[in-house]
């Protein structure tokens, strides 16, 4: 597995490492990848630009390292959910609640992922996409096959297509909770909708997609 930071980054104090991470995530989230100045990150983090380059080879690696932090946090949460043995409906409900909780707790990390998904950053995303998607693909495959075995979804369900559909709903929910554009888009379509109602309707929409 590729490591986007140098070994020296793992050897500095926790407080210094946390300061660099917090500063970099905030700058990339607020300014976007292209407009973010790596010299400014170093200054805000209280280190020299030389020190920053002793931890990361490039601005690209720094950005990908920050994205990966978010991916790992979400992967850890999903791993816990994967062990849940409730019904498919209850699992979907927990997944949507997890999405909301993660997005609210880590809005800047969500923005980084959205930034990475743009065509402009396609070369960067190619270095990380497989690692981002592999855990989620495995999670969806697990819960969908489990639902098939229990007779909760039709036996002929195309698992790969169903996983792709659910993941798209989850991603749009994340973006609607973390970015102004998608939040306004949600409001334009649905008006002032209570979040619990939105999640309930979204879950029902996913469940209905399996009806013959």
Number of C-alpha atoms within 10 A of each C-alpha: 4 7 10 18 19 14 12 11 18 11 10 12 10 11 9 14 16 13 15 23 19 15 19 25 22 20 21 25 20 14 11 16 19 12 10 18 15 21 15 15 23 19 14 15 19 13 15 15 14 11 12 21 17 15 20 20 13 15 18 15 18 23 22 21 20 22 24 20 14 20 20 14 13 19 18 12 15 20 14 9 18 17 11 14 11 13 14 19 15 13 18 22 17 17 18 20 14 17 20 20 13 18 21 14 11 15 19 22 24 24 23 24 21 17 20 23 15 11 10 12 14 13 10 17 19 12 13 17 13 10 15 19 14 11 18 19 15 14 18 20 16 16 23 21 16 16 19 17 12 13 10 16 20 14 13 8 13 11 18 12 10 17 19 14 13 17 16 12 15 18 14 14 21 24 20 19 19 21 16 11 12 16 16 14 13 18 13 10 9 11 10 9 11 9 10 10 10 13 17 13 12 19 21 14 12 16 16 11 12 14 8 6
